[in-house]
Amino acid sequence: MEPFPSDRIQLPRNMIENSMFEEEPDVVDLAKEPCLHPLEPDEVEYEPRSSRLLVHGLGEHEMDDDEEDYESSAKLLGMSFMNRTSSLQNNMSAYRQNPNGSCSVPSTRTMVVCTVVFVIAFSLIIVIYLLPKCTFTKEGCQKKNHTMELIYPLATNGRLFPWAKIRLPPDVVPLHYDLVLQPNLTTLKFAGSVKIVVNVLHVTRKIVLHSSGLNITKATITSAQGQQAKPVEFLEYPLHDQIALMAPEALIAGQNYTVNMEYSSNLSDTYYGFYKISYKDENSKQRWFAATQFEPLAARSAFPCFDEPAFKATFLIKIKRDEKLSTLSNMPKKATTPVTNGIVQDEFFVSLKMSTYLVAFVVADLKNISKETNGTLVSVYAIPQHLNQVGYALDTAVKLLEFYQKYFFMKYPLEKLDLVALPDFQSGAMENWGLITFRETTLLFDSNTSSARDKKLITAVIAHELAHQWFGNLVTMEWWNDLWLNEGFATFMEYFAMEEVFPELHSDEDFLTLIFKAMMKDALNSSHPVSSAVQSSEQIEEMFDSLSYIKGASLLLMLKHYLTKDVFQAGIEVYLHNHNYGTAQSDDLWDSMNEITNGTLDVKKMMKTWIVHKGFPLVTVIRKGKIISVQQEKFLYRVEPENWTSDASYLWHIPLTYITNRCNFTHCTNAYLLDQKSAVIELPEEVEWIKFNVDMNGYYIVHYAEDWKTLIDLLKKNHTALSPKDRANLINNIFNLVRLGRESLEKAFELIDYLNKENSTAPLTQALFQLSLIYSLLDKKGEQQLAARIMLRIEHLLGDKIDQQHWTDDGTLSERELRSTLLTFACTHDIRNCRKTAAKMFETWMKSNGTIRLMQNSLEGEIIRSQELSHIIATVSQSLPGYLLAWDFVKENWEKLTRKFHLGSYTIQNIITWSTSQFATKAHLLEVKSFFESKSEESSQLHCVKEAIDTIQLNIQWMERNLAKLHELL
């Protein structure tokens, strides 16, 4: 899935396993409530009545120390019996003191009772200590430990729900789904039925799967022998989106069964599940469109299913529709048959084995154009009035599909590939296998009105989603903790493919900008490892962030350059062949790479240091003659002491690269693997300068200590001695070191003094970004005079360059992008009469016959769609009064926002980040903290909320550290 962040190219419950109980669902102690259905011996364990404790179901990842858990229980039991004994003693006069102070001898009866109680208590404690692998159920001791699940929640009907974890049980797996749907675009409801062939791995009497918001009216089960379908009772537990089908008799291990359910629901009014879209046709008449978005957890809201990525199965989909509409799904259409008057049924071929989140279908009035390549029919669909804008996407998709098949040495496995433009879509696009859905703005291109950046955006999103057809669809991450295997790979391949197939788009510079922004997030203590343990829906949603996408891609880029492109490509090929139609974990990728390196390099050992640690290293370089000392530490924006953790254990295996004046970027690059805290590199001869992290191909920041002055002088004298990406890298590094307090703001300003000679987009973009951050902080702090002096400094550096820009869309793409960057900045800050010129041109254009799609929609009365909301908030937040309005809007509409976009989604992440990133006062810090603490615990614990708080603290810290210095410098 391609998120749609506002800065993209052209746009500025682990029940935790116990977290279910934090929401206070109804739970019941099994020792108090009789079981309504026989449960397996390994599922129901009884709480000792003496303990009076509610022992929650312990998570599968929380039982690494079985003995420790049982020891705790044993102690509780022992204390309980001791308490009872004490109580008994208090009620008896077993030991009475005589007046002379001596004790009377207890009676024989008292001795016997006490001895019996002591023996019982002691025996229980010994049994529990000596049999740590034994769990106690109503069936007695079961040798296999299935964790102490002593409490189950209540289903909606008040009965016990036989499963307490967020993850589904492993005893039943799906093999095949027959899904029949009938959406009604008049009533905006749909009816459905599903038959699921399941295989039983362990004897059980329950089948637990997912369902969300579905009104299930019938459920039956049939054995493989074809016996008559038997009705089954189903229980619902909405907190986990789970239902349990209770079989009338034990399901036998190794046997297949068919589960049949009938249900109905409303088409969703959010962007998740099977949802409705309103749009205007060419006659300005309102029309409806139904489409799906299932990733990560919404297939369950369209049909009951095993909605976890590892539960792959095949799918046969049938859709009943109005004969005037058309349908699409993952597979080619097999047949269309009449149902009733005006209603027909489309049947699609059986799919390949895939995860539920990749299932997709669309019901709408669509038109398309197609082209065949290598046995695959590629088609691009849109609503009829936009069919003339799909040509570029079709040509691009064909070229990229051909490239990927050659690079992976693996043919695209389906006979067709559809790309569909949806009028309203939260994501940038979604990689459903064989049926990729897009926003209209990421697929449609009008040669008369679309810009060069529009072309780049469309190309990038298509490249990303096509890469997913292998990385994600063919080989899928086993669980959402390794989402980066999907998204990091697709992002890496997106930019790699664009460089190879469309070099004129200069996509590598865009990727560099995204890496810089991802590192800002990763430098906060609120960051998380690329591969992180997740369970709840909020945690899973939050994995769709810049760390999974951009950092994941950056690590692959770093590995590719270190291994060399041929070795890296061979490792990818092995990975895809070893795990096709299956699932994988991070280690599986490293193992595949190690098959190619054959012991010359332990890729797993190296890359695990990047995957399991959050953040990234700061490498400090000290040069003395031929001797280069390098030392690594964690780069971390430190705020309040209680908010950051010790970094003593952090040690990365860093593939350092460097160039010198003796061997610059046009000739050769040197490499050194820093796998210790510090090391010494001896050069063959003394050099005038050395620059590490060549072209920013490594995910780390470099501090040059005394050598910054040398590099500053180099840029002033001969900035082209370094590549544009190296120059952008230096600008980024020094301003980050200023924020860290390791370098002075004065030195950073000295480094960018060369910019009046700069003609490349990457360094100029990075410099303007860093200066804009400073300007925004000053502006929102009420330091308008100082902010104005920042603008004067920029105008002094770049004013002549801005004056040289023409208001025409000609030249190479690089020249056009530079022009756009400079003029956008100038108009935003009213430099060199830019606004006056732009306003005059806009007025002239309005009086002409020119049109663009946005204006046309406005004339038709189209309301701005919710899909644009995060971008609108980001834009409003940039202005002085706007940033307060944006924050007020978020506070006032929080419940509506989280209902529409889901808690933890990347849209919510962007909204929180943008609406708070300008704050730099303690009053605002307290307000933001208080607001989220007043909401649900899930809200306050979001990574993006913690990130927002960290950012405000850092803004305050930056102002305290640099405000006085700025007054001196400016």
PEBELWO-V191799 format. One record per backbone hydrogen bond with DSSP energy under -1.0 kcal/mol. CO is the residue of the C=O (numbers start at 1). NH is the residue of the N-H. E is the energy in kcal/mol with one decimal. If there is no record, write none. Layout:
BEGIN
CO&NH&E / CO&NH&E
END
This chain:
BEGIN
2&428&-3.7 / 2&429&-1.3 / 5&8&-1.7 / 8&10&-1.5 / 8&11&-1.6 / 14&16&-9.9 / 15&19&-9.9 / 16&18&-3.0 / 18&21&-1.9 / 19&22&-1.1 / 21&24&-1.4 / 26&154&-2.3 / 29&32&-1.7 / 29&33&-1.5 / 40&43&-2.0 / 40&44&-1.1 / 48&51&-1.3 / 59&62&-1.4 / 65&69&-1.5 / 66&70&-2.3 / 67&71&-2.6 / 68&72&-2.1 / 69&73&-2.0 / 70&74&-2.8 / 71&75&-2.4 / 72&76&-2.2 / 73&77&-2.7 / 74&78&-2.9 / 75&79&-2.8 / 76&80&-2.3 / 77&81&-2.5 / 78&82&-2.4 / 79&83&-2.6 / 80&84&-2.2 / 81&85&-2.6 / 82&86&-2.6 / 83&87&-2.4 / 84&88&-2.7 / 85&89&-2.5 / 86&90&-2.2 / 87&91&-1.3 / 89&92&-1.1 / 96&104&-2.3 / 98&101&-2.7 / 102&98&-3.9 / 107&111&-2.2 / 108&112&-2.2 / 109&113&-2.4 / 110&114&-2.5 / 111&115&-2.3 / 112&116&-2.5 / 113&117&-2.5 / 114&118&-2.5 / 115&119&-2.7 / 116&120&-2.5 / 117&121&-2.4 / 118&122&-2.9 / 119&123&-2.6 / 120&124&-2.3 / 121&125&-2.1 / 122&126&-2.4 / 123&127&-2.7 / 124&128&-2.4 / 125&129&-2.5 / 126&130&-2.9 / 127&131&-1.7 / 131&134&-2.0 / 135&142&-1.9 / 137&140&-2.1 / 140&137&-1.6 / 142&135&-1.4 / 147&149&-1.7 / 148&150&-1.4 / 152&28&-1.5 / 153&161&-3.0 / 155&158&-2.0 / 159&155&-3.7 / 171&201&-3.2 / 171&202&-1.3 / 173&199&-3.1 / 175&314&-1.9 / 176&197&-2.8 / 177&316&-2.7 / 178&195&-2.4 / 179&318&-2.8 / 180&193&-2.2 / 181&320&-3.2 / 182&191&-1.6 / 184&188&-2.0 / 188&267&-2.3 / 189&184&-3.2 / 190&265&-2.4 / 191&182&-2.6 / 192&263&-2.7 / 193&180&-2.7 / 194&261&-2.5 / 195&178&-2.6 / 196&259&-2.9 / 197&175&-3.4 / 197&176&-1.4 / 198&257&-2.3 / 199&173&-2.5 / 200&254&-3.7 / 204&251&-3.6 / 205&247&-2.1 / 207&245&-2.7 / 209&243&-2.7 / 210&305&-1.8 / 214&216&-1.1 / 218&262&-1.8 / 219&232&-2.1 / 220&260&-2.4 / 221&230&-2.8 / 222&258&-3.0 / 223&226&-1.7 / 230&221&-2.1 / 233&246&-3.1 / 235&244&-2.5 / 236&156&-2.0 / 237&240&-1.5 / 237&242&-1.9 / 238&241&-1.1 / 241&211&-2.2 / 242&237&-3.2 / 243&209&-2.3 / 244&235&-2.7 / 245&207&-1.7 / 251&204&-1.3 / 252&255&-1.8 / 255&200&-2.4 / 256&224&-1.1 / 257&198&-3.2 / 258&222&-2.2 / 259&196&-3.0 / 260&220&-2.4 / 261&194&-2.5 / 262&217&-2.4 / 262&218&-1.3 / 263&192&-2.5 / 264&215&-2.9 / 265&190&-2.8 / 268&276&-2.2 / 273&293&-1.8 / 274&268&-2.7 / 275&291&-2.3 / 277&289&-1.9 / 279&287&-3.3 / 281&284&-2.3 / 285&281&-2.5 / 287&279&-2.1 / 289&277&-2.7 / 290&363&-3.0 / 291&275&-2.7 / 293&273&-2.6 / 294&298&-3.0 / 298&301&-1.4 / 299&302&-2.1 / 299&303&-1.9 / 300&212&-2.1 / 305&210&-3.0 / 305&307&-1.3 / 306&308&-1.8 / 308&311&-1.7 / 310&312&-1.9 / 313&354&-2.9 / 314&177&-2.4 / 315&351&-2.6 / 316&179&-3.0 / 317&348&-2.4 / 318&181&-2.4 / 319&346&-3.0 / 321&344&-2.4 / 322&325&-2.1 / 326&364&-2.3 / 328&362&-2.1 / 332&349&-2.2 / 335&347&-3.2 / 337&345&-3.2 / 340&343&-1.9 / 342&323&-2.4 / 343&339&-2.8 / 343&340&-1.0 / 344&321&-2.8 / 345&337&-2.3 / 346&319&-2.6 / 347&334&-3.3 / 347&335&-1.8 / 354&313&-2.2 / 355&358&-1.4 / 356&359&-1.7 / 362&328&-1.9 / 363&290&-2.6 / 364&326&-2.7 / 367&382&-2.1 / 369&380&-2.3 / 371&378&-3.0 / 373&376&-2.0 / 376&373&-2.6 / 377&417&-2.5 / 378&371&-2.4 / 379&419&-2.5 / 380&369&-1.5 / 381&421&-2.3 / 382&367&-2.7 / 383&386&-2.5 / 384&387&-1.4 / 386&389&-2.1 / 387&390&-1.3 / 389&445&-2.7 / 390&394&-1.9 / 391&395&-2.2 / 392&396&-2.5 / 393&397&-2.6 / 394&398&-2.1 / 395&399&-2.0 / 396&400&-2.4 / 397&401&-2.5 / 398&402&-2.1 / 399&403&-1.9 / 400&404&-2.6 / 401&405&-1.9 / 402&406&-1.5 / 403&407&-2.7 / 404&408&-2.8 / 405&410&-1.2 / 415&377&-2.5 / 417&379&-2.5 / 418&436&-2.6 / 419&381&-3.2 / 420&438&-2.7 / 422&440&-1.0 / 428&439&-2.0 / 429&2&-2.2 / 430&437&-1.7 / 432&435&-1.6 / 434&418&-2.2 / 436&420&-2.7 / 437&430&-2.5 / 438&422&-3.2 / 439&442&-1.0 / 440&443&-1.4 / 440&444&-2.7 / 446&450&-3.4 / 451&455&-1.8 / 452&456&-2.0 / 453&457&-2.7 / 454&458&-2.6 / 455&459&-2.3 / 456&460&-2.5 / 457&461&-2.5 / 458&462&-2.2 / 459&463&-2.4 / 460&464&-2.2 / 461&465&-2.4 / 462&466&-2.4 / 463&467&-1.8 / 464&468&-1.3 / 466&469&-1.0 / 467&470&-1.5 / 467&471&-2.6 / 468&473&-2.2 / 470&472&-1.2 / 470&475&-2.1 / 474&581&-1.8 / 475&472&-2.2 / 476&584&-2.1 / 479&482&-2.0 / 480&483&-1.6 / 482&485&-2.0 / 483&486&-1.3 / 483&487&-2.5 / 484&488&-1.8 / 484&489&-1.1 / 486&490&-2.1 / 487&491&-2.2 / 488&492&-2.4 / 489&493&-3.0 / 490&494&-2.0 / 491&495&-1.7 / 492&496&-2.3 / 493&497&-3.2 / 494&498&-1.6 / 495&499&-2.0 / 496&500&-1.9 / 497&501&-3.2 / 498&502&-2.1 / 502&505&-2.1 / 503&506&-1.5 / 507&511&-2.1 / 508&512&-1.8 / 509&513&-1.7 / 510&514&-1.9 / 511&515&-2.3 / 512&516&-2.1 / 513&517&-1.7 / 514&518&-2.3 / 515&519&-2.3 / 516&520&-1.2 / 517&521&-1.3 / 518&522&-2.4 / 519&523&-1.4 / 521&524&-1.3 / 523&637&-2.4 / 524&527&-1.6 / 536&540&-2.3 / 537&541&-2.6 / 538&542&-2.0 / 540&543&-1.2 / 541&544&-1.6 / 543&545&-2.1 / 545&549&-2.0 / 546&550&-1.5 / 546&551&-1.9 / 547&552&-1.8 / 549&553&-1.7 / 550&554&-2.6 / 551&555&-2.5 / 552&556&-1.5 / 553&557&-2.3 / 554&558&-2.5 / 555&559&-2.3 / 556&560&-2.7 / 557&561&-2.1 / 558&562&-1.6 / 559&563&-3.0 / 560&564&-1.7 / 564&568&-2.2 / 565&569&-2.3 / 566&570&-2.2 / 567&571&-2.1 / 568&572&-2.0 / 569&573&-2.1 / 570&574&-2.0 / 571&575&-2.2 / 572&576&-2.6 / 573&577&-2.1 / 574&578&-2.6 / 575&579&-1.3 / 579&582&-2.0 / 582&476&-2.1 / 584&478&-2.3 / 586&590&-1.7 / 587&591&-2.6 / 588&592&-1.7 / 589&593&-2.0 / 590&594&-2.4 / 591&595&-1.4 / 593&597&-2.3 / 594&598&-2.0 / 597&600&-1.9 / 601&603&-1.3 / 602&606&-1.9 / 603&607&-3.2 / 604&608&-2.2 / 607&610&-1.2 / 607&611&-1.7 / 608&612&-2.4 / 611&531&-1.5 / 616&635&-2.6 / 617&701&-1.9 / 618&633&-1.5 / 619&703&-2.7 / 620&631&-1.5 / 622&629&-2.9 / 624&627&-2.1 / 626&683&-2.9 / 627&624&-2.9 / 628&681&-3.2 / 629&622&-2.4 / 630&679&-2.4 / 631&620&-2.8 / 633&618&-3.4 / 636&638&-1.0 / 640&643&-2.5 / 641&644&-1.2 / 647&650&-1.3 / 654&656&-1.7 / 654&674&-3.1 / 656&672&-2.5 / 657&693&-2.6 / 658&670&-2.4 / 659&691&-2.9 / 663&660&-1.3 / 664&667&-2.3 / 664&668&-1.8 / 670&658&-1.9 / 672&656&-2.5 / 673&675&-1.0 / 674&654&-2.7 / 677&632&-2.9 / 679&630&-2.6 / 681&628&-3.0 / 689&661&-1.2 / 691&659&-2.3 / 693&696&-2.2 / 694&697&-1.6 / 698&700&-1.4 / 701&619&-3.0 / 703&621&-3.1 / 704&707&-3.1 / 705&708&-1.1 / 707&711&-1.9 / 708&712&-2.6 / 709&713&-2.2 / 710&714&-1.9 / 711&715&-2.2 / 712&716&-1.7 / 713&717&-2.3 / 714&718&-3.4 / 718&721&-2.0 / 719&722&-1.5 / 723&727&-2.3 / 724&728&-2.4 / 725&729&-2.1 / 726&730&-2.1 / 727&731&-2.0 / 728&732&-2.5 / 729&733&-2.7 / 730&734&-2.3 / 731&735&-1.8 / 732&736&-1.9 / 733&737&-2.1 / 734&738&-1.7 / 735&739&-1.9 / 736&740&-1.6 / 737&742&-2.7 / 737&743&-1.2 / 744&748&-1.5 / 745&749&-2.3 / 746&750&-1.8 / 747&751&-1.9 / 748&752&-1.4 / 750&753&-1.1 / 752&755&-1.7 / 754&757&-2.5 / 755&758&-1.7 / 760&764&-1.3 / 761&765&-3.1 / 762&766&-2.2 / 763&767&-2.4 / 764&768&-2.6 / 765&769&-2.1 / 766&770&-2.3 / 767&771&-2.5 / 768&772&-2.1 / 769&773&-1.8 / 770&774&-1.5 / 771&775&-2.7 / 772&776&-2.8 / 773&777&-2.0 / 774&778&-2.3 / 775&779&-2.9 / 776&780&-2.5 / 777&781&-1.3 / 778&783&-2.7 / 783&787&-2.5 / 784&788&-2.5 / 785&789&-1.4 / 786&790&-1.5 / 787&791&-1.7 / 788&792&-2.0 / 789&793&-2.0 / 790&794&-2.1 / 791&795&-2.8 / 792&796&-2.3 / 793&797&-1.8 / 794&798&-3.2 / 795&799&-2.5 / 798&802&-2.6 / 799&803&-2.4 / 800&804&-1.3 / 802&805&-1.4 / 806&808&-1.1 / 812&816&-2.5 / 813&817&-2.5 / 814&818&-2.2 / 815&819&-2.3 / 816&820&-2.3 / 817&821&-2.6 / 818&822&-2.5 / 819&823&-2.6 / 820&824&-2.3 / 821&825&-2.0 / 822&826&-2.5 / 823&827&-2.6 / 824&828&-2.3 / 825&829&-1.9 / 826&831&-3.0 / 831&834&-1.4 / 833&837&-2.1 / 834&838&-2.6 / 835&839&-2.9 / 836&840&-2.0 / 837&841&-2.2 / 838&842&-2.4 / 839&843&-2.3 / 840&844&-2.1 / 841&845&-2.4 / 842&846&-2.5 / 843&847&-1.4 / 852&856&-2.1 / 853&857&-2.4 / 854&858&-2.0 / 855&859&-2.4 / 856&860&-1.7 / 857&862&-2.9 / 858&861&-1.4 / 865&868&-1.7 / 866&869&-2.0 / 868&872&-2.2 / 869&873&-2.7 / 870&874&-2.2 / 871&875&-2.3 / 872&876&-2.8 / 873&877&-2.2 / 875&878&-1.3 / 876&879&-1.2 / 879&883&-1.7 / 881&885&-1.5 / 882&886&-2.9 / 883&887&-1.4 / 884&888&-2.3 / 885&889&-2.4 / 886&890&-2.1 / 887&891&-2.3 / 888&892&-2.6 / 889&893&-1.7 / 893&897&-2.8 / 894&898&-2.6 / 895&899&-1.6 / 896&900&-2.1 / 897&901&-2.8 / 898&902&-1.2 / 902&905&-1.8 / 905&909&-2.6 / 906&910&-2.4 / 907&911&-2.4 / 908&912&-2.6 / 909&913&-2.6 / 910&914&-2.8 / 911&915&-2.1 / 913&917&-1.5 / 916&919&-1.7 / 921&925&-2.0 / 922&926&-2.4 / 923&927&-2.1 / 924&928&-2.7 / 925&929&-2.4 / 926&930&-2.8 / 927&931&-2.4 / 928&932&-2.0 / 929&933&-2.1 / 930&934&-1.6 / 936&940&-2.0 / 937&941&-1.5 / 939&942&-1.4 / 942&946&-2.1 / 943&947&-2.8 / 944&948&-2.0 / 945&949&-2.2 / 946&950&-2.6 / 947&951&-2.6 / 948&952&-2.2 / 949&953&-2.3 / 950&954&-2.4 / 951&955&-2.5 / 952&956&-2.4 / 953&957&-2.5 / 954&958&-2.9 / 955&959&-2.3 / 956&960&-2.2 / 957&961&-2.0 / 958&962&-2.4 / 959&963&-2.2 / 962&966&-2.6 / 963&967&-1.7 / 964&968&-1.5 / 965&969&-2.7 / 966&970&-2.6
END
